[in-house]
Amino acid sequence: MTLTIPADDHGQIRVFATDADLPTDVIEKTPRGMEYLFEAELNPDFVDIVRIADLGGMALSAYIAEGYDMAPDLVDKAAVDAITGYAVLVLSRATGEVETTLTPAGGLRHVTTYSPVAKITPPEPLPDASAQGIVEPKPTKPPKSDARMSGMVATYALLAMFALVGLMIWVGG
């Protein structure tokens, strides 16, 4: 059985189980140990080897829920808690965002895949105290009156006449 993890996989935990004793390379999570387990190159920082006996009274589903903040559904919980021997937890990031095909070693079986639960909350209405009343438009300048326009034209005419008289004095002088 092979299992392909896509390159865009995010936030999932794949749970594998075996009752066989694991070699030291696997327990120490060396690259050779990862190759032995899955015939694939995985980042050992994102692979967790759990000996069920080391958990004491804690169930593996509780370990995953508390350690990785992943709540299982009831079917997964029963299957995960039934694991004896060793559990191998492969996080999505172990593949380095490269599509990877896992071929579990003999005796290693895929139990389940935990996926993050999308936490979508409905939007809450915003407080509306500031939205009360009528919004008045931005004040604009009043239109220019006829008297003002006439004054502006007269001013420009006087400036032009002054410039013309000055030019005539300069040319004649």
C-alpha positions in Angstrom: 0.0 0.0 0.0 1.3 3.4 -0.9 0.1 6.8 0.3 0.8 10.0 -1.7 1.1 13.3 0.2 0.5 16.2 -2.2 2.9 19.2 -2.3 0.2 21.6 -1.1 -0.7 19.4 1.9 -1.1 21.5 5.0 -1.8 20.8 8.7 -2.5 17.1 8.5 -1.1 14.3 10.7 -1.0 10.8 9.3 -1.0 8.1 12.0 0.8 4.8 11.3 1.0 1.9 13.7 3.2 -1.2 14.2 3.4 -3.9 16.9 7.0 -4.8 15.8 10.0 -3.5 17.5 11.6 -0.6 15.5 15.3 -0.4 14.7 17.4 2.1 16.5 17.7 4.3 13.4 14.0 4.7 13.4 13.7 5.4 17.1 16.5 8.0 16.8 14.7 9.5 13.7 17.8 9.4 11.4 17.4 9.9 7.6 18.2 6.2 7.2 15.5 5.3 9.7 12.9 7.5 7.7 14.0 5.8 4.5 13.5 2.4 6.2 10.0 3.2 7.4 8.6 4.8 4.3 11.0 4.5 1.4 10.9 8.3 1.1 12.9 11.3 2.2 11.2 12.9 5.2 12.3 15.7 7.5 12.6 13.8 10.9 11.8 17.0 12.8 8.2 16.6 11.6 7.9 12.8 12.3 7.0 11.7 15.8 7.7 8.1 17.0 5.6 7.3 20.0 6.0 4.1 22.1 2.5 3.6 23.5 3.8 2.1 26.7 5.7 5.4 27.4 2.4 7.3 27.5 1.4 5.7 30.8 -2.3 6.2 31.3 -2.7 8.7 28.5 -4.5 7.6 25.4 -2.8 8.3 22.1 -5.8 10.3 20.9 -5.4 12.5 24.0 -1.7 12.8 23.3 -2.5 14.0 19.7 -5.3 16.3 20.9 -3.1 18.0 23.5 0.3 17.9 21.8 -0.9 18.9 18.3 -4.2 20.5 19.0 -6.1 18.1 16.8 -9.4 16.8 18.0 -10.3 13.4 16.5 -13.8 12.3 15.5 -15.2 9.2 17.4 -14.2 6.7 14.7 -10.6 8.0 14.6 -10.4 8.1 18.4 -11.4 4.4 18.7 -8.9 3.3 16.0 -6.1 5.4 17.4 -6.6 4.3 21.0 -6.5 0.7 19.8 -2.9 1.0 18.7 -0.4 -1.0 20.7 3.4 -1.1 20.2 4.5 2.1 18.3 2.7 4.9 16.6 4.4 6.9 13.9 3.0 10.4 13.4 3.9 12.1 10.1 3.1 15.8 9.9 2.4 17.5 6.5 5.6 19.5 6.9 7.8 16.4 6.9 7.6 16.3 3.1 9.1 19.8 2.7 6.1 20.8 0.5 7.2 18.3 -2.2 4.8 15.6 -3.4 5.9 12.4 -1.7 4.8 8.8 -2.0 5.1 6.9 1.3 5.5 3.1 1.1 5.2 1.9 4.6 7.6 -0.9 5.7 6.3 -4.3 6.4 4.2 -4.4 9.6 3.6 -0.6 9.4 -0.1 0.2 8.7 -1.9 3.5 8.1 -4.5 4.0 10.7 -6.0 7.4 10.0 -5.3 11.0 8.9 -6.1 13.9 11.2 -7.1 17.1 9.4 -7.5 20.5 11.1 -11.0 21.6 11.7 -11.8 24.9 10.1 -12.9 27.3 12.9 -15.3 29.5 11.2 -17.3 31.8 13.4 -20.3 33.8 12.1 -19.7 37.5 12.0 -21.0 39.6 14.8 -22.9 42.8 14.0 -20.8 45.9 14.7 -21.9 48.4 17.2 -24.1 50.9 15.5 -24.0 53.9 17.8 -21.7 55.8 15.5 -23.9 55.1 12.5 -26.9 56.9 13.9 -28.2 60.1 12.4 -27.9 61.6 9.0 -24.5 62.1 7.3 -24.3 65.6 5.9 -22.4 66.2 2.7 -19.1 67.9 2.9 -19.6 71.7 2.8 -18.8 73.1 -0.6 -17.8 76.7 -1.6 -20.8 78.8 -2.5 -20.9 79.8 -6.2 -19.2 83.1 -7.1 -21.6 86.0 -7.3 -21.9 88.2 -10.4 -20.4 91.2 -8.6 -17.4 89.1 -7.6 -16.9 87.9 -11.2 -17.2 91.5 -12.4 -14.6 92.7 -9.9 -12.2 89.9 -11.0 -12.6 90.9 -14.7 -12.0 94.6 -13.8 -8.9 93.7 -11.9 -7.4 91.7 -14.7 -8.3 94.5 -17.2 -6.5 97.1 -15.0 -3.4 94.8 -14.7 -3.4 94.4 -18.5 -3.7 98.1 -19.1 -0.9 98.8 -16.6 1.4 96.4 -18.4 0.5 97.9 -21.8 1.2 101.5 -20.6 4.5 100.4 -19.0 5.5 98.7 -22.3 4.6 101.9 -24.3 6.7 104.0 -21.9 9.6 101.6 -22.1 9.5 101.4 -26.0 9.1 105.2 -26.4 11.6 106.2 -23.8 
